[in-house]
Structures are given as structure tokens and as C-alpha cells.
Amino acid sequence: MAEDFGADIIAVIDEEGVEHQFELIDSIETDDGRYVALLPVFDESQDIVDEEDGEIVIFQVDEENGEETLVTIESDDVFDSVAAIFEERLNDLFEDTIDNNE
């Protein structure tokens, strides 16, 4: 039986009040906090203008007044560590997907 998988879409509002759509790719929890890896989502009519527009974005999940917010990771060391974890997990997932399709 085939299963339908839907994407988890998250709306993020930037400092200028502009809303951006992202697909939740992965999430992890470390001793430093909770983090998410997001991939920008574009309308079919919207062209990807910048090479960086298709790159994965990593945020820290912060909780304020019972609401979760996404914040930029301030520490370069924490960012590098979290990015390495996401990279390894996504590489493993990609390899498993290729193996299963063969």
C-alpha cells in the first residue's frame, strides 16, 4: 500500500515583514537547543534569481510566551556543529533513498 507524504510548510516573516515559505527538511535537538533545517519553497511562477535561494537554511527554535519562534544562530561554532549534523543526516537519507530505488 502506498503512503502519501505531505510536505511540512512553514511561513517565516523576516525583519522587514515579508513572509517566506519553507519546507521543513529535518529537525534536531542538541545540548545547545532545538534546530530546524528548511528549504525555500517557490511558486511555479516565481523564478529562482539567486543561487543561494535554493540552499538549506538553519534556524534555532526559541520559545517565547508559549509560542515557538525561529531565530538566527549567533555562535559560529554552534552553527558549524549543527550544520555538520544536518549534513550527515541528509546525506544518509539521500543514500538510503538511492539504495531503495535501485
C-alpha positions as CSV (number, residue, x, y, z in Angstrom):
1,M,0.0,0.0,0.0
2,A,1.4,3.4,-1.0
3,E,1.6,6.1,1.6
4,D,1.1,9.8,0.7
5,F,3.7,12.1,2.3
6,G,2.9,15.8,2.5
7,A,5.5,18.5,3.0
8,D,5.6,20.4,6.2
9,I,5.4,24.0,5.1
10,I,6.5,26.8,7.5
11,A,5.8,30.5,6.9
12,V,8.7,32.8,8.2
13,I,8.3,36.5,8.5
14,D,11.6,38.4,8.1
15,E,12.7,41.7,9.8
16,E,11.0,43.7,7.0
17,G,7.7,41.9,7.5
18,V,7.9,39.9,4.3
19,E,6.6,36.3,4.5
20,H,8.7,33.5,3.1
21,Q,7.6,29.8,2.7
22,F,9.9,27.0,3.7
23,E,9.7,23.2,3.7
24,L,10.8,21.6,6.9
25,I,13.5,19.2,5.9
26,D,14.8,18.0,9.3
27,S,14.9,19.0,13.0
28,I,17.3,18.0,15.8
29,E,17.8,18.7,19.4
30,T,21.2,19.1,20.9
31,D,22.6,20.2,24.3
32,D,22.6,23.7,22.9
33,G,18.9,23.7,21.8
34,R,16.5,22.7,19.1
35,Y,17.2,23.4,15.4
36,V,15.4,23.1,12.1
37,A,16.7,22.8,8.5
38,L,14.5,24.5,6.0
39,L,14.4,24.6,2.2
40,P,12.8,27.7,0.5
41,V,9.6,27.0,-1.4
42,F,8.8,28.9,-4.6
43,D,5.6,29.4,-6.6
44,E,5.8,27.9,-10.1
45,S,5.6,31.5,-11.4
46,Q,8.5,32.7,-9.2
47,D,11.9,32.4,-10.7
48,I,14.9,31.5,-8.5
49,V,17.0,34.6,-9.1
50,D,19.9,34.0,-6.8
51,E,22.0,30.8,-6.5
52,E,21.6,30.9,-2.7
53,D,17.8,30.8,-2.9
54,G,17.8,27.0,-3.2
55,E,20.1,26.4,-0.2
56,I,19.0,24.9,3.1
57,V,18.5,27.5,5.9
58,I,19.2,26.5,9.5
59,F,17.4,28.2,12.5
60,Q,17.3,27.7,16.2
61,V,13.9,27.2,17.7
62,D,13.2,29.5,20.6
63,E,10.1,29.6,22.7
64,E,8.6,32.9,23.9
65,N,5.3,33.1,25.8
66,G,4.3,29.6,24.7
67,E,5.0,30.3,21.0
68,E,7.8,28.9,19.0
69,T,9.9,31.3,17.0
70,L,12.8,30.8,14.7
71,V,16.0,32.7,15.4
72,T,19.4,33.1,13.8
73,I,22.1,31.0,15.4
74,E,24.5,33.6,16.9
75,S,27.5,31.4,17.6
76,D,29.6,30.3,14.6
77,D,30.8,27.2,16.5
78,V,27.3,26.1,17.3
79,F,26.1,26.8,13.7
80,D,29.0,24.8,12.3
81,S,28.3,21.9,14.6
82,V,24.6,21.9,13.9
83,A,25.2,22.3,10.1
84,A,27.5,19.2,10.2
85,I,24.9,17.1,11.9
86,F,22.2,18.1,9.4
87,E,24.6,17.5,6.5
88,E,25.4,14.0,7.8
89,R,21.7,13.2,8.4
90,L,20.7,14.4,5.0
91,N,23.5,12.6,3.2
92,D,22.5,9.4,5.0
93,L,18.8,9.9,4.0
94,F,19.8,10.6,0.3
95,E,22.0,7.5,0.2
96,D,19.1,5.4,1.7
97,T,16.7,6.8,-0.9
98,I,19.0,5.9,-3.8
99,D,19.6,2.4,-2.4
100,N,15.9,1.8,-2.0
101,N,15.2,3.0,-5.6
102,E,17.7,0.6,-7.2
